[in-house]
């Protein structure tokens, strides 16, 4: 038996916080992003509607062997964030010990998604729901068919092993270009560009984040890279290092500048003791993919964004 409750903030509930932390630790090895107890603040336009959250509970037996007793345990958490285009971003996680029990399917059926009645819980003005599936998970594919979801975007997780000493190529920038740390005072336009790029990414408060820029002698910044010795999720300090953003030049020696930025990043992470580096890239951005491959990154998994309409009945497989 599953019950659920809607609210606007469950971030202070110790049981919710515990569930999200357990899920983050469990999923860190697979490189899955973690759902935070409190929504991550981003710069720019505020959501057109309130962020709504849901906790799902299931009755389970408790107590010592030979005794009887039941209580409702929180088994899943969902967050809906409205977007200006009429969609709503969905963050959803099931507690590790409650997975493979059909909880997600049962919950979404109770919410009315399979009957096209999700408008009752998605909020006014929301016409579709968007959620990311990390890796080619059979359960995600089955649920997408059941609820009429279609893939609308994709991202590659690429990794760069650095187990062998000296395996990182030292690639210098082209003539007339130098690499240096970001200066917030003199590089205001770069700071703004980085903030825009990170709105859908890890964010400026990522642990240990550094930013390198490639600049001409005149001071003009051609490109930049943001990286950290911690994973993209910001959790599990012992996990891989990460490249958050690589902004490539739109003119001139773009490939050479990008290779130099990536090489310098890998060398710094190697000095910090990082044994592997991860990065998310758009598979359709051929110049970016080529630059990453040129310094040893390779494809690890494909993440897919699914969209499902909430104003029409969905197909049921």
Buried (B, 14 or more C-beta within 10 A) or exposed (E): EBEBEEEEBBBEBEBBBEBBBBBBEBBBEEBBBBBBBEBEEBEEEEBBBEBBBBBBBBEEEEEEEEEEEEEBBBBBBBBBBBBEEEBBBBBBBBBEEBBEEEBBBBBBBEBBBBEBBBBEBBBEEBBBBBBBBBBEBEBBBEBBEBBBBEEEEEBBBBBBEBEEEEEBEEBEBBEEBEBEEBBEEEBEEBBEBBBEBBEEBBBBEBEEBBBBBBBEEEEEBBBBBBBBBBBBBBBBEEBBBBBBBBBBBEEEBBBBBBBBBBBBBBBBBBEBEBEBBBBBBEEEBEEBBEBBEBBBBEBBBBBBBBBBBBEEEBEEE
